[in-house]
Amino acid sequence: MNITLTEVAELRLRTFLKSKVDSPERGVRIGVNDGGCSGYEYEVKLARSPQADDIILDNGRIKLYVNPTNAALLDGIEVDYVEGLLESGFKFTNPNATDTCGCGKSFKAGDCTPAGVTCS
């Protein structure tokens, strides 16, 4: 399993971790939930430690925690952080996505995708 963080994304995540989580096992949980307008939506959370069955990736100076049930949908993604006048936040480039929403926060992955919810 491979997840790539751009330099900017890694810097932003390290900053969040240092200011919010005080634990030697701190890391970032990256996952996928049913939802969003395309069917799946990305989830990024700060974590004090991994869960028992997590896949642990040591990505530079950040530990990434991934639930094994999400691994196939996240393998090979690149996570970037963009800042702009109209939009700022994490941006995902996912080779497993067969379609993405205009907002970039949700995606489809072939026939296994759950029903999406219309963007509001």
PyRosetta script that sets phi, psi and omega in degrees:
from pyrosetta import init, pose_from_sequence

init()
pose = pose_from_sequence("MNITLTEVAELRLRTFLKSKVDSPERGVRIGVNDGGCSGYEYEVKLARSPQADDIILDNGRIKLYVNPTNAALLDGIEVDYVEGLLESGFKFTNPNATDTCGCGKSFKAGDCTPAGVTCS")
pose.set_psi(1, 138.2)
pose.set_omega(1, -178.2)
pose.set_phi(2, -138.0)
pose.set_psi(2, 129.7)
pose.set_omega(2, 171.8)
pose.set_phi(3, -130.0)
pose.set_psi(3, 129.8)
pose.set_omega(3, -179.2)
pose.set_phi(4, -107.7)
pose.set_psi(4, 133.0)
pose.set_omega(4, 172.6)
pose.set_phi(5, -107.2)
pose.set_psi(5, 133.2)
pose.set_omega(5, 173.1)
pose.set_phi(6, -71.0)
pose.set_psi(6, 165.9)
pose.set_omega(6, 178.8)
pose.set_phi(7, -57.0)
pose.set_psi(7, -42.8)
pose.set_omega(7, -178.3)
pose.set_phi(8, -66.7)
pose.set_psi(8, -42.9)
pose.set_omega(8, 179.0)
pose.set_phi(9, -63.6)
pose.set_psi(9, -42.6)
pose.set_omega(9, 179.4)
pose.set_phi(10, -62.5)
pose.set_psi(10, -43.2)
pose.set_omega(10, 178.9)
pose.set_phi(11, -60.4)
pose.set_psi(11, -46.7)
pose.set_omega(11, -179.9)
pose.set_phi(12, -62.9)
pose.set_psi(12, -43.4)
pose.set_omega(12, -179.6)
pose.set_phi(13, -66.2)
pose.set_psi(13, -40.6)
pose.set_omega(13, 177.4)
pose.set_phi(14, -61.5)
pose.set_psi(14, -41.2)
pose.set_omega(14, 179.0)
pose.set_phi(15, -62.1)
pose.set_psi(15, -46.5)
pose.set_omega(15, 178.3)
pose.set_phi(16, -60.8)
pose.set_psi(16, -45.7)
pose.set_omega(16, -178.1)
pose.set_phi(17, -62.0)
pose.set_psi(17, -45.4)
pose.set_omega(17, -178.8)
pose.set_phi(18, -61.9)
pose.set_psi(18, -37.9)
pose.set_omega(18, -175.3)
pose.set_phi(19, -85.9)
pose.set_psi(19, -19.6)
pose.set_omega(19, -172.4)
pose.set_phi(20, -116.0)
pose.set_psi(20, -24.6)
pose.set_omega(20, -172.2)
pose.set_phi(21, -128.2)
pose.set_psi(21, 121.9)
pose.set_omega(21, 178.7)
pose.set_phi(22, -111.9)
pose.set_psi(22, 89.6)
pose.set_omega(22, -179.9)
pose.set_phi(23, -159.2)
pose.set_psi(23, 140.4)
pose.set_omega(23, 178.9)
pose.set_phi(24, -66.3)
pose.set_psi(24, -20.8)
pose.set_omega(24, 179.9)
pose.set_phi(25, -99.3)
pose.set_psi(25, 12.4)
pose.set_omega(25, -175.6)
pose.set_phi(26, -57.1)
pose.set_psi(26, 148.3)
pose.set_omega(26, -179.8)
pose.set_phi(27, -166.1)
pose.set_psi(27, -168.6)
pose.set_omega(27, -178.4)
pose.set_phi(28, -122.2)
pose.set_psi(28, 126.8)
pose.set_omega(28, 176.8)
pose.set_phi(29, -91.9)
pose.set_psi(29, 121.0)
pose.set_omega(29, 177.1)
pose.set_phi(30, -112.6)
pose.set_psi(30, 128.2)
pose.set_omega(30, -177.0)
pose.set_phi(31, -149.1)
pose.set_psi(31, -175.0)
pose.set_omega(31, -179.6)
pose.set_phi(32, -135.4)
pose.set_psi(32, 136.7)
pose.set_omega(32, 175.4)
pose.set_phi(33, -123.7)
pose.set_psi(33, 154.4)
pose.set_omega(33, 169.9)
pose.set_phi(34, -66.3)
pose.set_psi(34, 130.8)
pose.set_omega(34, 178.2)
pose.set_phi(35, 148.9)
pose.set_psi(35, -171.4)
pose.set_omega(35, -177.1)
pose.set_phi(36, 76.1)
pose.set_psi(36, 173.9)
pose.set_omega(36, -175.7)
pose.set_phi(37, -78.8)
pose.set_psi(37, -13.9)
pose.set_omega(37, 179.1)
pose.set_phi(38, -103.6)
pose.set_psi(38, -15.2)
pose.set_omega(38, 177.9)
pose.set_phi(39, 129.5)
pose.set_psi(39, -46.8)
pose.set_omega(39, 175.1)
pose.set_phi(40, -116.9)
pose.set_psi(40, 144.5)
pose.set_omega(40, 174.0)
pose.set_phi(41, -128.5)
pose.set_psi(41, 146.2)
pose.set_omega(41, -179.2)
pose.set_phi(42, -76.2)
pose.set_psi(42, 150.7)
pose.set_omega(42, 176.8)
pose.set_phi(43, -133.2)
pose.set_psi(43, 131.7)
pose.set_omega(43, 176.2)
pose.set_phi(44, -130.0)
pose.set_psi(44, 121.6)
pose.set_omega(44, -179.4)
pose.set_phi(45, -134.9)
pose.set_psi(45, 148.8)
pose.set_omega(45, 172.7)
pose.set_phi(46, -80.0)
pose.set_psi(46, 142.1)
pose.set_omega(46, -176.9)
pose.set_phi(47, -132.6)
pose.set_psi(47, 140.7)
pose.set_omega(47, 176.4)
pose.set_phi(48, -75.5)
pose.set_psi(48, -30.3)
pose.set_omega(48, -178.8)
pose.set_phi(49, -164.4)
pose.set_psi(49, 164.7)
pose.set_omega(49, 178.5)
pose.set_phi(50, -74.8)
pose.set_psi(50, 159.1)
pose.set_omega(50, 170.3)
pose.set_phi(51, -84.8)
pose.set_psi(51, 162.7)
pose.set_omega(51, -171.6)
pose.set_phi(52, -54.1)
pose.set_psi(52, -39.9)
pose.set_omega(52, -175.2)
pose.set_phi(53, -101.2)
pose.set_psi(53, 7.5)
pose.set_omega(53, -178.2)
pose.set_phi(54, -62.7)
pose.set_psi(54, 146.0)
pose.set_omega(54, 165.7)
pose.set_phi(55, -83.2)
pose.set_psi(55, 129.9)
pose.set_omega(55, -177.7)
pose.set_phi(56, -110.4)
pose.set_psi(56, 121.2)
pose.set_omega(56, 178.1)
pose.set_phi(57, -112.7)
pose.set_psi(57, 129.8)
pose.set_omega(57, 177.6)
pose.set_phi(58, -97.6)
pose.set_psi(58, 99.9)
pose.set_omega(58, -173.3)
pose.set_phi(59, -106.6)
pose.set_psi(59, 89.2)
pose.set_omega(59, -177.9)
pose.set_phi(60, 71.1)
pose.set_psi(60, -117.4)
pose.set_omega(60, -179.2)
pose.set_phi(61, -105.5)
pose.set_psi(61, 16.5)
pose.set_omega(61, -179.5)
pose.set_phi(62, -130.4)
pose.set_psi(62, 136.4)
pose.set_omega(62, 172.5)
pose.set_phi(63, -90.1)
pose.set_psi(63, 132.6)
pose.set_omega(63, 176.4)
pose.set_phi(64, -108.9)
pose.set_psi(64, 134.3)
pose.set_omega(64, 179.2)
pose.set_phi(65, -113.8)
pose.set_psi(65, 127.3)
pose.set_omega(65, -178.0)
pose.set_phi(66, -130.2)
pose.set_psi(66, 128.6)
pose.set_omega(66, 173.6)
pose.set_phi(67, -66.5)
pose.set_psi(67, 133.1)
pose.set_omega(67, -177.2)
pose.set_phi(68, -57.4)
pose.set_psi(68, -27.9)
pose.set_omega(68, 179.2)
pose.set_phi(69, -69.2)
pose.set_psi(69, -19.1)
pose.set_omega(69, 178.4)
pose.set_phi(70, -94.6)
pose.set_psi(70, -9.5)
pose.set_omega(70, -170.3)
pose.set_phi(71, -56.2)
pose.set_psi(71, -46.3)
pose.set_omega(71, -177.0)
pose.set_phi(72, -63.6)
pose.set_psi(72, -32.8)
pose.set_omega(72, -179.5)
pose.set_phi(73, -79.8)
pose.set_psi(73, -19.3)
pose.set_omega(73, -175.8)
pose.set_phi(74, -108.5)
pose.set_psi(74, -10.7)
pose.set_omega(74, -177.1)
pose.set_phi(75, -61.5)
pose.set_psi(75, 124.1)
pose.set_omega(75, 177.3)
pose.set_phi(76, 91.7)
pose.set_psi(76, 0.7)
pose.set_omega(76, -178.7)
pose.set_phi(77, -71.2)
pose.set_psi(77, 154.7)
pose.set_omega(77, 170.8)
pose.set_phi(78, -115.8)
pose.set_psi(78, 131.3)
pose.set_omega(78, 178.5)
pose.set_phi(79, -109.5)
pose.set_psi(79, 126.3)
pose.set_omega(79, 179.0)
pose.set_phi(80, -123.4)
pose.set_psi(80, 166.5)
pose.set_omega(80, 173.9)
pose.set_phi(81, -126.0)
pose.set_psi(81, 126.0)
pose.set_omega(81, -179.5)
pose.set_phi(82, -117.1)
pose.set_psi(82, 144.6)
pose.set_omega(82, 176.3)
pose.set_phi(83, -127.0)
pose.set_psi(83, 129.1)
pose.set_omega(83, 179.2)
pose.set_phi(84, -152.7)
pose.set_psi(84, 175.0)
pose.set_omega(84, 179.8)
pose.set_phi(85, -67.6)
pose.set_psi(85, -36.4)
pose.set_omega(85, -177.0)
pose.set_phi(86, -98.6)
pose.set_psi(86, -22.3)
pose.set_omega(86, -174.7)
pose.set_phi(87, -151.9)
pose.set_psi(87, 133.9)
pose.set_omega(87, 173.7)
pose.set_phi(88, -137.5)
pose.set_psi(88, 143.7)
pose.set_omega(88, 177.2)
pose.set_phi(89, 148.7)
pose.set_psi(89, -174.4)
pose.set_omega(89, -179.3)
pose.set_phi(90, -78.9)
pose.set_psi(90, 139.8)
pose.set_omega(90, -179.7)
pose.set_phi(91, -122.7)
pose.set_psi(91, 135.2)
pose.set_omega(91, -176.1)
pose.set_phi(92, -113.1)
pose.set_psi(92, 131.3)
pose.set_omega(92, 170.9)
pose.set_phi(93, -112.9)
pose.set_psi(93, 111.9)
pose.set_omega(93, -171.3)
pose.set_phi(94, -118.7)
pose.set_psi(94, 113.5)
pose.set_omega(94, 179.3)
pose.set_phi(95, -68.8)
pose.set_psi(95, -13.4)
pose.set_omega(95, 180.0)
pose.set_phi(96, -87.3)
pose.set_psi(96, -11.5)
pose.set_omega(96, -177.8)
pose.set_phi(97, -77.2)
pose.set_psi(97, 131.5)
pose.set_omega(97, 175.0)
pose.set_phi(98, -94.1)
pose.set_psi(98, -15.4)
pose.set_omega(98, 176.5)
pose.set_phi(99, -163.0)
pose.set_psi(99, 150.5)
pose.set_omega(99, 177.5)
pose.set_phi(100, -130.3)
pose.set_psi(100, 157.1)
pose.set_omega(100, 177.2)
pose.set_phi(101, -77.8)
pose.set_psi(101, 156.6)
pose.set_omega(101, 177.6)
pose.set_phi(102, -60.1)
pose.set_psi(102, -28.5)
pose.set_omega(102, 179.6)
pose.set_phi(103, -77.7)
pose.set_psi(103, -16.4)
pose.set_omega(103, 178.7)
pose.set_phi(104, 78.0)
pose.set_psi(104, 5.5)
pose.set_omega(104, -177.9)
pose.set_phi(105, -97.5)
pose.set_psi(105, -10.8)
pose.set_omega(105, 179.8)
pose.set_phi(106, -138.8)
pose.set_psi(106, 163.3)
pose.set_omega(106, -175.3)
pose.set_phi(107, -154.2)
pose.set_psi(107, 164.4)
pose.set_omega(107, 171.8)
pose.set_phi(108, -109.3)
pose.set_psi(108, 152.2)
pose.set_omega(108, 177.4)
pose.set_phi(109, -136.7)
pose.set_psi(109, 69.5)
pose.set_omega(109, 177.5)
pose.set_phi(110, 68.2)
pose.set_psi(110, -148.5)
pose.set_omega(110, -174.4)
pose.set_phi(111, -73.2)
pose.set_psi(111, -13.9)
pose.set_omega(111, -177.0)
pose.set_phi(112, -84.7)
pose.set_psi(112, 0.4)
pose.set_omega(112, -175.1)
pose.set_phi(113, -74.8)
pose.set_psi(113, 131.4)
pose.set_omega(113, 173.4)
pose.set_phi(114, -71.8)
pose.set_psi(114, 168.8)
pose.set_omega(114, 179.5)
pose.set_phi(115, -64.5)
pose.set_psi(115, 139.2)
pose.set_omega(115, 178.6)
pose.set_phi(116, -86.7)
pose.set_psi(116, 169.4)
pose.set_omega(116, 177.4)
pose.set_phi(117, -117.6)
pose.set_psi(117, 132.4)
pose.set_omega(117, -177.9)
pose.set_phi(118, -55.7)
pose.set_psi(118, 135.9)
pose.set_omega(118, 177.4)
pose.set_phi(119, -61.9)
pose.set_psi(119, 143.0)
pose.set_omega(119, 178.4)
pose.set_phi(120, -109.0)
pose.dump_pdb("model.pdb")
